[in-house]
Amino acid sequence: MRHRKHKIKRQHGMIKGLREFLEENISTLDFVDGIIPGEIKVGSATGENLIVKYKYSTVSGAKLIAKSGSSIQEVFVVTRFPEKLREVIEAE
């Protein structure tokens, strides 16, 4: 767990505002075991506000999509209860 802090893998960069969102809203959940930010891509959308959406359930948990400005990043959350996570994300 060398590259983890607050359940978040810190080996890669994150888009603007994502680290704070994950630390405040996702890593504090008891049913979340780990958070792995994925690749950052450049999209065509504009805007500075961070938007995080639940994409789908995976074998080990769930995949989220985060958008900030023209950047898009996948976030993989390790959890046994992806539907609980979906409720939390959709309530934000």
C-alpha positions, -999 to +999 in steps of 0.1 A: +000+000+000+030+023-006+011+046-030-022+049-011-035+076+011-072+077+023-078+045+002-068+064-029-040+052-051-016+081-056+006+068-083-010+089-111-023+124-115-059+135-110-080+162-127-088+194-109-110+189-078-111+151-080-088+143-051-108+165-027-141+150-039-128+114-034-113+122+000-145+139+013-172+118-003-160+084-013-130+073+008-149+079+041-175+052+032-171+020+052-180-002+022-153+013-001-120-007+000-100+012-025-100+039-052-079+038-084-079+068-106-074+059-143-062+076-174-068+113-180-082+122-214-090+155-231-126+160-241-143+188-260-166+200-232-160+232-213-167+243-177-147+244-145-170+225-122-162+189-113-189+164-123-187+128-111-211+102-126-216+065-119-209+046-151-214+009-143-207-020-120-175-041-125-163-074-111-145-057-082-168-027-077-177+002-099-165+026-126-170+063-122-164+091-148-151+125-136-152+156-158-135+190-150-130+216-177-120+197-208-105+168-189-121+134-184-109+107-160-120+072-152-121+062-115-124+026-104-138+020-069-132-013-052-163-022-032-186-052-025-217-029-026-216-010-059-253-002-056-248+017-023-220+036-041-244+045-069-269+059-045-242+081-029-229+094-063-264+101-076-273+120-044-243+144-048 
